[in-house]
Amino acid sequence: MTDRPSELRFTYPLPLGPIIHDGGVQFAVFSRSATAMRVLLYDRTDDREPTEQIRFNPSLNRWGDIWSVFVPGVRPGQLYHLQADGPFDPKKGQRFDGRARLIDPYARALHGVFLPADDGIVRPPKCVVTGDEFDWQGDRHLRRRLDETVIYELHVRGFTCAKSSGVGHPGTYLGLIEKIPYLQSLGVTAVELMPVFEFPMNDCLGHTPDRPNYWGYDPLAFFAPHRGYAADGAPGGQIREFKEMVLALHRAGIEVILDVVFNHTAEGNQTGPTLSFKGLENRVYYMLENGGETYRNYSGCGNTLNGNHPIVREMIFHCLRHWVYNYHVDGFRFDLASILSRNRNGELVPNPPLVESIAEDPLLADTKIIAEAWDAAGGYQVGRFGDLRWAEWNGHYRDDLRRFWRGDPNMVGLLATRLAGSSDLYQASGRKPFHSINFITAHDGFTLNDLVSYSEKHNEQNGEDNRDGERNNYSYNYGVEGPTRRTAVDSVRLRQIKNFLTSLLLSQGVPMVLAGDECRRTQLGNNNAYCQDNDLTWFNWKLVERHAGLRRFCAALIAFRRSEPTVRQAEFLRGQPWREGGLPDVAWFSSTGGQVEWSGETRSLICLLAAAPRRDALSPPNHHVMMLLHAGADARHFIVPSAARDFDWRLLANTAAESPDDIFPALDGPPCPANDVVTLESRSIQVFVARDEPKP
């Protein structure tokens, strides 16, 4: 190994990371307590030892707490690690290890895997020097309004990894490109990608783990797209392919939202390996306790990133800008976002600096920012997270809709509140219905098919004796646990799936659909499939044709939502007419067409939405919408409210009917019965639409 001292020449302390210029690369890294710093250069991915090391001269290459050295002759594609000497005093939070090979926190790409640690030295994937060159062909962010958005949550690998996908590059960014026509056929306007930040593909000893982190919630490098999702195995190939995917999705009118993990890292707790942050400035990057000896664990993953420390806050800040500017990403969903509201002592505080900085950053002004407004330590902030820039995953919506359709009592009031945009959570603070990201299912929990097929979770394959995963799922199996050939049971399950999709896609707020729910994807009752990189979690494309009727039903609802502002208002409904003498913007009725009993055993409700005003004279007239919802176990007669009888109602959807008579995309369904009495089957919805004009 060649040992090259740093050259005597001017270096820039910022920006941090590997910066290409003047025929070489400048490496800049933050460390307050290091006594020495080195860059290790490698020729090949599987090299266990560097071919050259560059020592930083503390007198020439240190500016405050930033170590910066220029290395001439280094070009894009160069592989490297950092290495730092410093105090090892775990009782005071210092964990420097002069032997450790460290991932640069600002690395733009990684390559390879952990190499076997036969000598006790952990050798993580190598960092790659890369540029940002790419022909974007004029691409810009789509800037679609939140109230016009329909989100589809998917896993990049799992979406196309199965043989049934039929793509040329399964499990990759390019494979996702091949499935864009399918996304267009559904009509979704945005994909929310589960984590694509770099995460481990094997363990720190170089072995294939028994329980791989399939979901990717275990970041190694925040600035780098995951190499395992690239078809091109060359160093940096993942950068080009990720950009190609974003460009292709934008051309199809689909935005890209990233599920980002700024709450913990793959280094784990005090027993975990030193891979990056621990070996550079452990006391800054993590929340510590017991004098610094152990790690606060608000993430449930062993450590907690110290997000409101100025150094870490700046890193996150620049990372988000990096993904927006260099990758044209349209938005972010922040995993366990309540951790971002914790100060350096772990206390939840009002107006946390990081949350405010993200909301106020001018480069992020066109992006969507969405919080999972809770964490693993009880920080539940749904309805109270951030300010007017922040939308939230609405966990109350999920739970209340599940409970209503399961048939729980005393739920019609909460149902009405959720259908109308959750004003109880957002209105008082000046927020809007579109701050509520409505969902029934997500990656974490049951799929929609399993929600109506299992009364209990079945996570035995995870190897944790079914102790993992959420126990309180508000699910029901309707007589048989799991798959069944009983037609009556399967019929009610399909009906319930349609009920959930109809409720979700016709609610005020922003709907999020889990990939595969439109074709009954199942995980066989596993509600915590984080480690299942196999057929259990991969999208089975045979289901698309097997359940073509359900897919058609879902796509038609999405199309109706996108064309009908009445069901996606930007302001909260008031119960007042849009114009004098008109219907109120929203009205609620019992199944008899009279006043609603908001408590008790009733499981039926009528929601009447008046047609929203046209945005301009050239826009087509909008529709009145009447939803009849019935979660009871027996059929029930509904009487059309007297206020609605002057209109020519046409059936849009009937979740109890078989395809294709379950939905009428052209709005030409059968008329409402002449006697104004509509019979609903058990556990079903009927939706009617009418022009804002009297009957002919």
C-alpha positions in Angstrom: 0.0 0.0 0.0 1.3 3.4 -1.0 1.2 6.1 1.7 0.9 9.5 0.1 1.0 12.7 2.2 -1.4 15.4 1.3 0.0 18.0 -1.1 0.6 21.6 -0.1 -2.1 23.5 -1.9 -5.2 25.4 -1.1 -8.3 23.3 -0.3 -11.9 24.3 0.3 -13.5 23.3 3.5 -17.0 23.1 2.0 -19.1 21.4 0.7 -18.6 18.2 2.5 -18.2 14.9 0.7 -16.2 14.0 -2.4 -16.1 17.0 -4.8 -14.7 16.6 -8.3 -12.7 19.6 -9.7 -9.4 20.7 -11.2 -8.3 17.2 -12.3 -8.9 15.5 -9.0 -11.2 15.1 -6.0 -11.5 17.0 -2.8 -12.5 15.0 0.2 -14.1 17.0 3.1 -15.4 15.4 6.3 -16.6 16.7 9.6 -14.9 15.4 12.9 -14.5 17.5 16.0 -12.6 14.9 18.1 -10.4 13.1 15.5 -6.7 13.3 16.0 -5.9 12.0 12.5 -7.8 11.4 9.2 -7.1 9.3 6.1 -8.6 8.5 2.8 -8.2 4.9 1.7 -8.2 4.3 -2.1 -9.0 1.0 -3.7 -8.6 -0.4 -7.2 -11.2 -3.1 -7.0 -14.5 -3.7 -5.2 -13.3 -6.9 -3.6 -9.9 -5.5 -2.4 -9.6 -6.1 1.3 -6.8 -3.6 1.7 -6.3 -0.2 0.0 -3.8 0.4 -2.7 -3.1 3.9 -1.4 -3.8 6.0 1.6 -3.8 9.8 1.8 -3.1 11.3 5.2 -4.6 14.7 6.1 -2.1 17.1 7.4 -3.8 18.7 10.5 -1.9 21.9 10.0 -2.8 22.3 6.3 -6.0 20.2 5.8 -8.1 21.1 8.8 -10.4 24.1 8.9 -12.1 24.2 12.3 -13.7 20.8 12.6 -13.6 20.1 8.9 -10.9 18.0 7.4 -10.4 18.7 3.7 -7.8 17.4 1.3 -7.4 17.6 -2.5 -6.1 14.5 -4.2 -5.0 15.1 -7.8 -5.6 12.4 -10.4 -8.6 10.8 -8.7 -11.4 10.4 -11.2 -15.1 9.3 -11.1 -15.4 5.6 -10.3 -12.7 5.8 -7.6 -13.5 3.5 -4.6 -12.6 4.8 -1.2 -13.1 4.7 2.6 -12.4 7.1 5.3 -10.3 6.3 8.4 -10.0 8.3 11.6 -7.9 8.1 14.8 -9.3 9.5 18.0 -10.2 8.7 21.6 -11.9 5.4 22.4 -13.8 6.1 25.6 -17.3 4.5 25.4 -18.3 5.7 28.8 -18.1 9.2 27.5 -19.5 8.4 24.1 -16.2 8.3 22.1 -15.9 5.3 19.8 -13.0 6.0 17.4 -11.3 3.0 16.0 -8.2 3.7 13.9 -8.5 0.4 12.1 -12.1 0.8 11.0 -13.0 1.4 7.4 -15.6 4.2 7.3 -18.4 5.1 4.9 -18.3 8.8 4.1 -21.6 10.3 5.4 -21.8 12.3 2.2 -20.9 9.5 -0.2 -22.9 9.7 -3.4 -22.8 6.0 -4.1 -21.6 2.7 -2.6 -20.4 -0.4 -4.3 -20.0 -4.0 -3.3 -20.9 -5.7 0.0 -19.4 -6.2 3.4 -16.3 -8.4 3.1 -15.6 -11.2 5.6 -14.1 -9.8 8.7 -11.6 -12.6 9.3 -9.2 -10.3 11.1 -11.8 -8.5 13.2 -11.8 -5.5 10.9 -15.3 -4.7 9.5 -15.0 -3.8 5.8 -18.3 -2.2 4.6 -19.2 -1.5 1.0 -16.9 1.0 -0.6 -17.8 4.6 -1.4 -17.7 5.7 -5.0 -16.6 9.0 -6.4 -19.3 10.1 -8.8 -20.4 13.2 -10.7 -23.9 14.4 -11.3 -23.9 14.5 -15.1 -27.2 13.4 -16.7 -29.2 14.6 -19.7 -32.5 15.4 -18.1 -33.9 16.5 -21.4 -35.7 19.5 -19.9 -37.4 17.5 -17.1 -38.7 19.4 -14.1 -40.8 18.6 -11.1 -44.5 18.0 -12.0 -45.7 20.2 -9.1 -49.1 18.5 -8.8 -51.3 19.9 -6.0 -51.7 17.6 -3.0 -55.5 17.7 -3.4 -55.1 16.3 -6.9 -52.8 13.5 -5.9 -53.3 9.7 -5.6 -50.4 7.9 -4.1 -49.3 4.3 -4.8 -46.9 2.9 -2.2 -44.5 0.2 -3.6 -41.2 -1.6 -3.0 -38.8 -1.2 -6.0 -37.5 -4.7 -5.8 -40.7 -6.4 -4.8 -42.8 -4.8 -7.5 -41.0 -6.6 -10.4 -38.9 -9.3 -8.8 -41.3 -12.2 -9.3 -41.0 -14.2 -12.6 -44.6 -13.3 -13.3 -43.6 -9.7 -13.8 -42.2 -10.5 -17.2 -39.8 -7.6 -17.2 -36.3 -7.7 -18.6 -34.7 -6.3 -15.5 -36.6 -7.8 -12.5 -36.3 -6.1 -9.1 -34.6 -2.9 -10.4 -35.2 0.7 -11.2 -35.3 -0.3 -14.9 -37.9 -3.0 -14.1 -40.1 -0.4 -12.6 -39.8 1.6 -15.8 -41.2 -1.4 -17.7 -44.3 -1.4 -15.4 -45.2 2.3 -15.9 -48.0 1.4 -18.4 -49.6 -0.5 -15.6 -49.4 2.4 -13.2 -50.9 4.6 -15.9 -53.8 2.2 -16.3 -54.6 2.5 -12.6 -54.5 6.3 -12.9 -52.2 6.9 -9.8 -50.4 10.3 -9.9 -47.5 9.5 -7.6 -45.4 6.5 -6.5 -44.1 6.4 -2.9 -41.0 4.3 -3.0 -40.0 2.4 0.1 -36.5 3.3 1.2 -33.9 3.6 -1.6 -31.1 5.1 0.5 -28.2 2.6 0.7 -28.7 -0.2 3.2 -26.9 -3.5 3.9 -27.2 -6.4 1.5 -25.3 -8.7 3.9 -24.3 -8.5 7.5 -21.2 -6.8 8.8 -19.3 -10.1 8.9 -19.9 -10.6 5.2 -22.6 -13.3 5.7 -26.1 -13.5 4.2 -28.4 -12.8 7.2 -31.1 -15.2 8.2 -33.5 -12.2 8.3 -32.5 -9.7 5.6 -33.7 -6.2 5.8 -35.9 -6.4 2.8 -37.8 -3.2 3.5 -34.6 -1.2 3.6 -35.2 0.7 6.8 -31.5 0.4 7.9 -29.6 3.2 6.1 -25.9 3.2 5.5 -25.5 6.3 3.3 -28.2 8.9 3.0 -27.0 10.5 -0.2 -26.7 7.3 -2.2 -29.3 5.3 -4.1 -29.4 1.6 -3.2 -27.0 -0.4 -5.4 -29.1 -3.6 -5.1 -31.8 -2.1 -7.2 -29.6 -1.4 -10.2 -29.3 -3.7 -13.2 -25.9 -2.2 -14.0 -23.4 -3.6 -11.6 -20.7 -1.0 -12.3 -19.8 1.5 -9.6 -22.2 4.4 -9.8 -24.6 2.6 -12.2 -27.4 2.9 -9.7 -27.2 6.7 -10.1 -27.9 6.7 -13.8 -30.6 4.1 -13.6 -32.4 5.9 -10.7 -32.4 9.1 -12.8 -33.7 7.2 -15.8 -36.6 5.9 -13.7 -37.5 9.3 -12.4 -37.4 10.8 -15.9 -39.6 8.0 -17.3 -42.1 8.4 -14.5 -42.3 12.1 -15.0 -42.9 11.6 -18.7 -45.8 9.4 -17.7 -47.2 12.2 -15.4 -46.3 10.3 -12.3 -44.4 12.0 -9.4 -41.8 10.3 -7.2 -42.0 10.4 -3.4 -39.2 8.8 -1.4 -39.8 7.1 2.0 -36.8 8.5 3.9 -35.2 7.3 7.1 -33.5 10.0 9.1 -34.2 8.4 12.5 -31.5 5.8 12.9 -28.7 4.0 11.0 -27.4 0.5 10.4 -24.7 0.9 13.1 -27.1 -0.2 15.8 -26.4 0.3 19.5 -23.3 0.0 21.6 -22.8 -3.7 20.5 -23.1 -2.8 16.8 -20.3 -2.2 14.3 -18.5 1.0 13.6 -19.3 1.8 10.0 -19.4 5.5 9.6 -20.9 8.0 12.1 -19.6 6.2 15.2 -16.0 6.4 13.9 -16.2 10.1 13.0 -18.1 11.8 15.8 -20.4 9.5 17.7 -21.4 12.1 20.3 -22.7 14.4 17.6 -24.5 12.1 15.3 -26.4 10.0 17.9 -28.6 10.6 20.9 -26.7 9.1 23.8 -27.5 8.4 27.4 -25.8 7.0 30.6 -23.0 9.6 30.1 -22.7 8.5 26.5 -22.1 4.8 27.0 -25.5 3.7 25.5 -27.9 4.9 22.8 -31.3 6.4 23.1 -33.7 4.2 21.1 -36.8 6.1 20.0 -36.6 4.3 16.6 -36.9 0.7 17.9 -33.8 -0.1 15.9 -31.0 0.3 18.5 -30.0 3.9 18.0 -31.5 7.3 17.2 -30.0 9.9 14.9 -29.5 13.3 16.6 -31.4 15.2 14.0 -31.7 18.5 15.9 -28.0 18.8 16.4 -26.8 21.6 14.0 -24.3 19.3 12.3 -26.8 16.5 11.7 -29.5 19.0 10.8 -27.3 20.5 8.2 -26.5 17.0 6.8 -30.2 16.1 6.5 -30.9 19.5 5.0 -28.3 19.1 2.3 -29.4 15.5 1.7 -32.9 16.5 0.9 -31.7 19.2 -1.5 -29.4 16.7 -3.1 -32.3 14.3 -3.9 -34.5 17.2 -5.1 -31.9 18.9 -7.3 -29.8 16.0 -8.6 -32.5 13.4 -8.8 -35.6 15.5 -9.4 -37.5 13.8 -6.6 -41.0 15.3 -6.0 -41.4 14.7 -2.3 -40.6 12.8 0.8 -42.4 10.7 3.4 -40.4 10.9 6.7 -40.3 7.6 8.5 -41.0 7.9 12.3 -41.0 11.6 11.9 -41.8 12.4 15.5 -38.1 11.7 16.2 -37.4 14.8 14.2 -39.3 16.7 16.9 -37.0 15.5 19.7 -34.2 17.7 21.0 -30.7 16.4 21.8 -32.1 15.1 25.1 -34.8 13.2 23.4 -37.6 15.4 24.5 -40.5 16.3 22.2 -40.4 20.1 21.7 -42.6 22.6 19.9 -41.2 24.2 16.7 -38.2 21.8 16.4 -35.5 23.4 14.2 -35.2 20.5 11.8 -38.9 20.3 11.1 -39.1 24.1 10.6 -36.0 24.1 8.3 -37.4 21.5 6.1 -40.7 23.4 5.8 -39.1 26.7 5.1 -36.3 25.6 2.7 -36.7 27.5 -0.6 -35.3 24.6 -2.7 -37.9 22.2 -1.2 -40.8 24.6 -1.8 -42.2 22.6 -4.7 -42.0 19.3 -3.0 -44.4 17.3 -0.9 -43.4 16.7 2.6 -45.3 14.0 4.5 -44.7 12.9 8.1 -45.3 9.5 9.7 -46.2 11.5 12.8 -45.2 8.9 15.4 -42.2 7.0 16.7 -41.4 3.9 18.6 -41.3 5.6 22.0 -44.9 7.0 22.2 -44.4 10.2 20.3 -47.8 10.2 18.6 -48.3 13.6 16.9 -51.0 13.0 14.2 -52.8 16.3 13.7 -50.0 18.2 15.5 -46.9 17.7 13.4 -45.1 20.7 12.0 -46.9 23.5 10.2 -48.9 24.2 7.1 -46.2 22.6 4.8 -46.4 19.2 6.5 -49.0 16.6 5.5 -49.4 13.5 7.7 -50.1 9.8 7.4 -53.5 9.8 9.2 -53.4 6.8 11.5 -56.8 7.7 12.9 -58.3 7.4 9.4 -56.9 3.9 9.0 -58.1 2.7 12.4 -61.6 4.3 12.2 -62.4 3.0 8.7 -61.2 -0.5 9.7 -63.4 -0.5 12.7 -66.5 0.9 10.9 -66.3 -1.7 8.2 -65.6 -4.5 10.7 -69.0 -3.6 12.2 -67.9 -2.0 15.5 -70.6 0.1 17.2 -70.4 3.8 17.8 -68.4 4.4 14.6 -70.7 6.4 12.3 -69.6 9.8 13.8 -65.9 9.0 13.3 -66.7 7.6 9.8 -68.3 10.9 8.8 -65.4 12.9 10.2 -62.8 10.8 8.3 -64.8 10.9 5.0 -65.0 14.7 5.3 -61.2 15.2 5.7 -60.6 14.9 9.5 -61.4 18.4 10.5 -61.0 17.4 14.1 -57.3 16.9 13.5 -56.4 19.7 11.1 -58.9 22.6 10.9 -58.2 24.4 14.1 -54.5 24.9 13.2 -55.4 26.3 9.8 -54.5 23.2 7.8 -56.6 21.7 5.0 -58.2 18.3 4.1 -55.2 17.6 1.9 -52.9 17.6 4.9 -54.5 14.2 5.7 -52.8 11.3 3.8 -55.6 8.8 4.1 -54.8 5.1 3.9 -56.2 1.7 4.9 -53.1 -0.3 4.5 -49.4 0.3 4.0 -46.2 -1.8 3.8 -46.2 -2.1 7.6 -49.2 -4.3 8.5 -51.7 -6.4 6.6 -52.4 -6.1 2.9 -56.0 -5.2 2.1 -56.8 -8.8 1.2 -55.3 -10.1 4.5 -57.1 -7.4 6.5 -60.4 -9.2 5.5 -59.0 -12.7 5.6 -57.2 -13.0 9.0 -58.4 -12.1 12.5 -54.9 -12.7 13.9 -51.4 -12.0 12.5 -49.3 -14.9 11.3 -45.6 -13.9 11.3 -44.2 -17.3 12.1 -41.9 -17.2 9.0 -40.1 -14.2 10.5 -38.4 -16.5 13.1 -39.6 -14.6 16.1 -42.3 -17.0 17.3 -45.0 -14.6 16.0 -44.1 -12.1 18.8 -43.3 -9.3 16.3 -45.8 -7.1 14.4 -48.9 -5.1 15.6 -51.4 -7.1 17.5 -54.3 -4.7 17.3 -55.2 -4.7 13.6 -59.0 -4.3 13.6 -59.2 -7.1 11.1 -61.7 -9.9 10.6 -61.7 -13.2 8.7 -65.5 -13.6 8.2 -65.6 -17.2 9.3 -62.3 -18.8 8.0 -58.8 -17.9 9.0 -56.8 -17.4 5.8 -57.5 -18.7 2.2 -60.8 -20.5 1.6 -62.9 -22.1 -1.1 -66.1 -21.2 0.6 -67.8 -18.9 -1.9 -69.9 -17.1 0.6 -66.8 -16.1 2.7 -64.8 -15.0 -0.3 -67.7 -13.0 -1.6 -68.0 -10.9 1.6 -64.2 -10.5 1.6 -64.3 -9.1 -1.9 -67.1 -6.8 -1.0 -65.2 -5.5 2.0 -62.2 -4.8 -0.2 -64.4 -2.8 -2.5 -65.9 -1.0 0.5 -62.4 0.0 1.7 -61.3 1.2 -1.7 -64.5 3.1 -2.3 -64.4 4.8 1.1 -60.7 5.7 0.6 -60.9 7.0 -2.9 -64.1 9.1 -2.3 -62.9 10.7 1.0 -61.7 14.3 1.3 -57.9 14.3 1.8 -55.2 12.5 -0.2 -55.6 8.7 -0.8 -52.7 6.3 -0.6 -53.1 2.8 -2.0 -50.7 -0.1 -1.2 -49.3 -1.8 -4.2 -51.3 -5.0 -5.0 -54.4 -4.1 -3.0 -56.1 -3.5 -6.3 -55.6 -7.2 -7.2 -55.8 -8.9 -3.7 -52.1 -9.4 -3.1 -51.6 -11.5 0.0 -48.8 -12.0 2.5 -50.6 -15.0 4.1 -51.4 -13.1 7.2 -47.9 -11.7 7.8 -48.2 -8.1 9.0 -44.5 -7.4 9.6 -42.8 -8.8 6.4 -39.7 -6.7 6.8 -37.4 -9.7 6.3 -39.3 -11.6 3.6 -37.5 -11.1 0.4 -39.4 -13.8 -1.4 -42.7 -14.8 -3.0 -44.5 -13.8 0.2 -43.9 -10.1 -0.4 -43.2 -9.9 -4.2 -46.0 -8.6 -6.4 -47.6 -11.6 -8.1 -48.5 -10.3 -11.5 -50.8 -13.3 -12.2 -53.2 -11.7 -9.7 -53.7 -8.7 -12.1 -55.6 -10.9 -14.6 -57.1 -13.2 -12.0 -58.7 -10.2 -10.3 -59.2 -8.0 -13.4 -62.7 -7.0 -12.2 -61.3 -5.6 -8.9 -58.5 -3.8 -10.7 -61.0 -2.2 -13.1 -63.1 -1.2 -10.1 -60.2 0.5 -8.5 -59.0 2.2 -11.6 -62.5 3.6 -12.3 -62.8 5.0 -8.8 -59.4 6.7 -9.2 -60.5 8.2 -12.6 -63.7 9.5 -11.0 -61.8 11.0 -8.2 -59.4 12.8 -10.5 -62.2 14.2 -12.6 -64.5 15.2 -9.8 -63.4 18.1 -7.5 -66.5 17.4 -5.3 -64.7 14.5 -3.6 -61.3 16.2 -3.2 -62.0 19.7 -1.9 -59.1 22.0 -1.0 -61.1 23.5 1.9 -63.1 21.9 4.7 -66.8 21.4 4.1 -69.1 23.6 6.2 -72.5 22.1 5.9 -73.6 25.3 4.0 -74.8 25.7 0.4 -72.3 26.7 -2.3 -75.0 29.2 -3.5 -78.3 30.4 -2.2 -81.0 27.8 -2.5 -78.6 25.0 -3.3 -77.7 21.8 -1.4 -75.3 22.2 1.5 -71.8 21.2 0.5 -72.2 18.2 2.8 -75.1 16.7 4.7 -75.5 13.5 6.7 -78.6 11.3 7.0 -79.7 8.0 8.6 -80.7 5.1 6.4 -84.3 6.4 6.7 -83.3 9.7 5.2 -83.7 11.5 8.5 -81.5 12.7 11.3 -78.5 10.6 12.1 -78.1 8.9 15.5 -74.4 9.5 16.0 -74.0 7.0 18.8 -75.3 3.5 19.5 -75.5 0.4 17.4 -76.3 2.0 14.0 -73.9 0.9 11.2 -75.5 2.8 8.3 -75.0 6.3 7.0 -75.9 8.5 4.0 -73.4 11.2 2.9 -74.7 13.8 0.4 -72.0 16.0 -1.2 -73.2 19.0 -3.3 -71.4 19.5 -6.6 -68.4 21.7 -6.2 -68.5 25.0 -8.1 -66.7 25.0 -11.5 -63.3 26.5 -11.4 -63.9 28.4 -14.6 -66.6 28.7 -17.3 -64.8 26.3 -19.6 -64.8 23.5 -17.0 -67.6 20.8 -17.2 -70.2 20.9 -14.5 -69.3 18.8 -11.4 -71.6 16.2 -9.9 -73.6 15.8 -6.7 -72.4 12.6 -5.0 -74.6 10.5 -2.7 -72.9 7.7 -0.8 -75.0 5.0 1.0 -72.7 3.1 3.4 -73.9 0.0 5.3 -71.6 -2.0 7.6 -74.4 -4.2 9.0 -74.5 -8.0 8.6 -78.0 -7.9 7.1 -79.5 -6.2 4.1 -81.1 -2.8 4.7 -83.5 -0.4 2.9 -82.2 3.1 2.5 -84.6 6.0 1.8 -83.2 8.8 -0.3 -83.4 12.1 1.7 -86.1 14.5 0.6 -83.5 17.1 -0.1 -82.0 14.9 -2.8 -85.1 13.7 -4.6 -85.2 16.5 -7.3 -82.1 15.2 -9.1 -81.6 12.5 -11.7 -79.4 10.1 -9.7 -77.4 7.5 -11.6 -75.6 4.6 -10.0 -71.8 5.0 -10.0 -70.8 2.0 -7.8 -72.3 -0.9 -6.0 -69.8 -2.9 -4.0 -72.2 -5.9 -3.7 -72.6 -6.3 -7.5 -70.4 -8.4 -9.6 -68.1 -7.0 -12.2 -68.7 -5.2 -14.6 -72.0 -4.1 -13.0 -70.2 -2.9 -9.8 -69.1 0.3 -11.4 -70.1 2.5 -14.3 -67.1 4.7 -15.3 -69.1 6.6 -18.0 -71.6 7.7 -15.3 -74.4 6.0 -17.2 -75.5 3.5 -14.5 -79.0 2.6 -13.7 -81.2 5.3 -12.2 -82.1 5.5 -8.6 -85.4 3.6 -7.9 -88.5 5.7 -8.7 -89.8 5.1 -5.1 -86.6 6.5 -3.7 -85.9 3.3 -1.7 -82.5 1.7 -2.3 -81.8 -1.8 -1.0 -78.2 -2.4 0.2 -76.9 -5.9 0.7 -75.0 -6.5 3.9 -71.6 -4.8 4.2 -71.8 -2.7 1.1 -71.8 0.7 -0.5 -73.8 2.3 -3.2 -72.7 5.5 -4.8 -74.9 7.7 -6.9 -74.1 10.8 -9.0 -76.3 13.5 -10.4 -75.9 16.7 -12.4 -76.7 19.9 -10.6 -80.0 20.3 -12.4 -83.5 19.1 -11.7 -85.0 15.9 -13.1 -86.2 16.2 -16.7 
